[in-house]
Amino acid sequence: MGPGEPAHRDHHRRLLPGLRGIGRSVQTQLEELTAMGHEVTLIAPDRHLQKPRLGRIIECPTIYLEGLPAHLSVLHCSDRRAKLISSVADFDVVHSQTERGALVLGARIARLQNIPHLHTFHANIAGTHQTVRGAFFGTLSYRLLVLPALRGATQQDTPPAKLPSARHETGGLAARTDWKSFAQIAQRVDAYTVPSPFMRDLIDEAAGERLPSYVVPTGYNRGMLDAIGETQREREGPRVRFLSIGRLAKEKRLDVLIKAFRAADLPDAELVIVGDGDQRDPLKRLAAGADNIDFRWHLSSLSAIAYELVNADALVLSSYRFDSQGLVISEAVAAGLPVMYCDGRLTVGTSPESALLTGPDVKSMARGFVAMMDPAKRRAMSAASAKLLPDLSPERTAERYVAAYHDLIEERTTSG
């Protein structure tokens, strides 16, 4: 679609699941697709969320147990709910963003309106089993709840899926079962998207064939880029600041990061940790006595996060086989920061020139900290990081989604 052409009336269903990574991704999609002239309808939970002021909002009742995190709300996804929504809105394509109620509701709407159904796998639940107690119950929920409900919503038969090779997914049987569940979901939608290539490889291996799919990385948020541009660096001197941003959760392996930093024994460096979570107290105890480890806890404003990015010298990540993309990497690229990480599957926003890949163990990451102390190395990495920025723009993310929508609409029109 070129400048001056009339906007095609694409109606894209959206679920805003919260302020976590998925919510940030959906918010960026909503903003960018609206800016491109598309009509976007967001079907969102009716509680716990601040609704965006862009596009059309349809609030949907949810199943929710008080006391649980808000992102665990499940949209009502009955035939009746799908019919109520279809009675007030016609769509060209439906795009679901979580595997809970949104997936099944999207499937029912797509079947009622005879439109394509695109699904995005945002999270790598297979990566939780090594660190999160009780993660196996998530695996069971897919097998016992999500897949039977989806089969009822789509009313179609699919070829049998299988477990991917243990060489390709080393997280154990539960993790391999999760990829099989993802494959069975992917077989029952018209196409799926993932933010990183490794997810597509594992899903298609489990499906036994190359399914219709798109790799669509989530770009940096436009507001974050503006905030970075408006922030002045205030730090001077030789002291090197390493920055970690993210939830203080077991799957992020910040205990490994702190142990590695302390093992590196760098008196001219400091580690700043931004975020909060249920691992706050154990991590605080682990860092006790180290005056060069600073916890900044949760920062809610873009300007506050931008300040930390601009005043850091490198971003460090310790999650391993958990993140599906690592949105903070895109934000680091937007700030021109070099990255040190330990998960070779995180290829979005990284390159051999802009990022240092270490092993996931304490000794390997400690050696990485030492290597990153070289100012010439960091300058070269920062320059390489800037070259990655155009492909991580939110406009590029939206363009990829629109291309997928048009592909599916055209295929449905041709075949139907």
N, C-alpha and C positions, 0 to 999 in steps of 0.2 A: 504494500500500500504506500504510494508516494505522496508527497506533500500536495495538498489541494484536492485530493480525491475524497469523495464522501466516505465516511466511516462505515464499515460493514457492521450490521447490528448483531454482533456476537454477544450472547448472554452467557456468562461463565459462572457456574455455581461455585461458591467458596465456603469454606468453614474456617473461622478464626478460632483456633483452639486455645489460645492463651498467649502469654508474653515470652514463652520459651522459643527455641529455635524455629519450630514449625510456625508459630504465630508471627515471628519476624519475617519469615519467608512469605507467608500469605499476605501480610501487610504490604510488603514490597510489590507483590504481584498486583494487588488491588490498586495501589497508587499508579504503577506504571501502565497497566492495561487501561485504566481510566484516562490517563494522560494521552494515550494513543488514540482515544476516541471510541473505545469499545464500551458497551453497556455491561456492567458487571453486577450480578446479583449475589450477595453473600448470605448464605444460610448459616446462621451462627447460633450457638447455645444462648438460651434466654437468661442466663445468670452468670455472675462472677466476671463478666467481661465488659470492658469499655468499648462500645461499638464505634467503628470508624464512621466518619462523616462523608465518605465517598461511596458512590454507587447506591444500589438498592439493598436494604437489609431486611431479611425475613428471619425473625426470631423463632427458634424451634425449641419446644420443651425438651428437657434432658432427664436422663436417669443419673442421679448423683447421690452419693453417700456423704453426709456431712462429716467434715473432718479430713476428707481426702483432698489431695491437690486438685485445683480447679481444672487442670488439663485432662483429668480423668473423667470428666463429664462425657456422657454418651448420648448422642442425639436420638430422639425417638425416630425409629426407622421402619414403622409399619406401613403396610399398603395404604391404610387410611391416611397417614401423614403424607405420603408421597402424592396421593390424590388431592389432598387439600392444597398442597403447594402447587401442583400442576393446574389447579383450577384458577389460580391467580397469577401464574407466570408461565410463559412459554420460553424455552431455551433452544439454542442451537447445539450446545454441547454441555455436558455435565462433567465437572472436574472435582473429584473427592480428594481429601488431603490427610485423612487419618484412616486407620483400619478398623476403627470402632463403628459407631453408628453412621458416620458420614459415608463410609464405603457402601454399606447396605442401602442407605437412603438414596445415594446417588444411583445405584444399580436399579432401584425401583423406579425412580424418576426417568432414567434413560429408557427403560422398557416401556413405560407408559407413553412417553412422548416420541419413541422411536428415534432417538438421537444417540450419538456416540458418547461413550463413557471413558474418560481418561482418569487414571488414578496415579497419584504421586506417593512413592515410598520415601518418606523423609528420614525416618529413624532406623538405625541398625540395632534392632532389639537383640539380634544374635550376639552382639558384643557385650551384653550385660551379665552373661552367666558366670564369667570368671571372677567377678567382683561383687555382684549384688545378690545377697541372700534372698531366696524366694523368687528369683527371676524365672524359674521353671514354671511358675504359675501363669506367667504371661504366655509361655509356649502352649500350655494347656488351654488357655482361653482362646487361642487361635484355632486349635483343633476341635474344641468342644462347643464354641460359641460363634466365632466369626465365620468360619468356613461353612458350617451348616446353614447359617442365616443367609450367607451370600448365595449358596446353591439354591435356596428357596426363592431368593429375589431374582436371580437370573434365569432359573428354570432351563439350564442347559447342561449337557454332558461334556466333559473334557477328558483328554488323554491323562493317564496316570502320571503323577510327578514322582521324583525320586530324591534321595538325599544327595547333596553335592559331595564330591570327594573330600575325604578327611585331609588331603594334602592342600586343598584350596581353602577350607575352613577348618582351622585348628582349634576352635573353641569347644569341641566336644559334640556329643550326640544332640543335646538340646539346641545348640546353635545351628547345627545342620538341619534339624527339624524345622527351625524358624525359616530358613531359606526355602525349604520345601513348601511351607505354608504360603510364603510370599509368591512362589511360583504358581500355586493353585489359585491364588487371588488374581495374579496377572493373566492367567488363562481365561478368566471370566470377565475381563473388561476388554474394551476395544484396543487399548494401548496403555502403557504405563510409563512414568518418568522416574528417574532417580538422579540425585545430585552428583554421584561419582560413578565412574565406569566399573569399579570392582563390584558394585551392587548388581548391575545388569549382568555381569558375567556369572555371578553365583545364581541369580534367579533363572537365567536361561539354561544354565547347566542342570538345575533341578527340574526345569520343565522339559528338558531333553530336546529343545529346539530354540531357535532365535525368534522370540516373540516380538510383536510390534512394540517398539519402545524408543525412548528419547533420553539422552543424558542432558539434563538441564541444571547446571550449577546455580545455586542461589547467589546473586550478586550482592555487593555491599549496599547498604541502605543509603539513599541519596542524602538524607538528613545527617547521617554520620559523616559522609564525605564533606558536607558543608561545615559541620562542626570541627572537623580536623583542619580544614582550610582556615578557619577563623581562630584557631588556637596557636598561641605563640609558645615556643619552647623556652623554658625558664632555667633549665639546668645547664651548668657549665662545669668544666673540670674533667679529670680523667676517670672518675668513678663510673663503672658500667652498670646500667640498670636493666635487669631482666624482668620481663612482665608476663604474668599469667592471668588470663581472664576466663572465668567460667564458674559453674556451680562447684561448690565444695562437696562433691559426691564421690563415692568409692570408685565408680567407673572412670572418673577423670584421673585417678592414680596420682593425686597431688602428694601423697606420702612418698612416692618414688621421686618426685621432683624435688621435694625438700631434702630428702636424704642425699640425692645426687649433688645438690647445690652445696650442702654442708661438706660432703666428701671432697668436692673440688677445692675447698679451702681457699677462697678468693677474697682477700681482705680489701681489694679495690673494686669489689662488685657488690651489688645488692639485688635481692629478689623481692619484687612487689607482687602480691597476690590480691586480685580483685575478684570478689564473689562471696557468696555465703551458701550455707547448706548444712546438712546433718553431720558433716565431718568437721565442722568448725572446731570443736573442742579437741578432738584427737590431733588435728593438724597444728593447733596452737601449742599443744604439749610437745609435739615433735619438733617444733621450731624454738622451743624454750631455750634461752641462753644465747641465741644468735641475734645480735643487734643489727645485722644486715638483712633480716627477713622481716618484711613489713606487710601486715594484713590491712587492706583498705575496705574489706567487707563489700556489701552490695552497693553499687552505684546505679541510680535509676535514670539519671539524665544523660542525654547524648554528649553534652558538653563536658561532663565529668569524666566519661569514658574516653572521649577524645583527648582530654588533658593527659590522661595516663598513657595513651598511645603515643602522643607527640613527644612526651617527656621520657619515653623509654628508648633503649638502644637495641633491644631485640625482644621478640615474642617467643615464649617457650611453651610447648605443649607436651604433656606426659601421657595423655590417653593413648591406649593401644588397642586396636581392633574394636573400637567402640564407635567413634564418631563416623557419621556417614559422609560428611564433608569438612566440618570444622568452620563454621561461619566466622569465627574470630580470625581465621587466617585471611579471609577476604578483607576484613577490617584492618589487619596488619599491613596488607598490601596497599590499601588505600592510604595508610600513614607512611608508606615507604620503609617499613621495618623489615629487617631480615628475620627469618624464622628458624628456630631449632625444634625438631619434632622427632618422634620415634616410630611412627606408623607409616610404612611405605605405601599403604593403600590410599593415603590422603594426597591425591595428585592435583586437586583443584587449588589453584593459588600457590603452588609450589613448583620449583624447578631446581635442578642441581646447582644453578648459579645463584639462586635467591634464597635457598633454604638448606640447612644442614640436617641430614637424616642420620640419627644415631640408632643404636640398639635400644631396646625397651628397658634394659636393666640399669641398676643404679650406677655401676662402673662406667658403662657406655655413655650414659647421659652426663656423668661427671666429666668425662673427657670432652664431651661436646661443649660444656660450659667453659672449659679451659680454652678450647679452640676459638670460641666466640669472643674471647677477650681481645683478639687481634683487631685493632681499629681499621687497618687497611682491608681486612677480610670483610668486616661489616659494611664498609663503604661500598665495596664491590657488590655485595649482596643486595644492598639497598638500591643501587642503580639497576640491577637486574630485576628487582621486585617491581619497579616502576613500569617495566615493559609488560607485566602481566595485567596491569590495571584495566585496559580497554575491554578485555574479554570477561571481566568480572563486573561490568557495569550493570545496574538494574535494567537499563534499556535492553541490553543483550539478553538478559534472562527473559524479559517479556517477549522479545522477538522470537525466541525459541519456543515459548509456549504458544504464541499465536500461530507459528508455522505448524506446530503439532495439531492445533485445533482445526486449521484449514485442511490439513492432510486428512483428518478423520471425517470432517464434514464432506469433503469431496469424495472420499471413498464410499461413505454411506449413500451419497446422492447417486454415484455411479452404479453401485451394486443394488440399490433399491428402486 
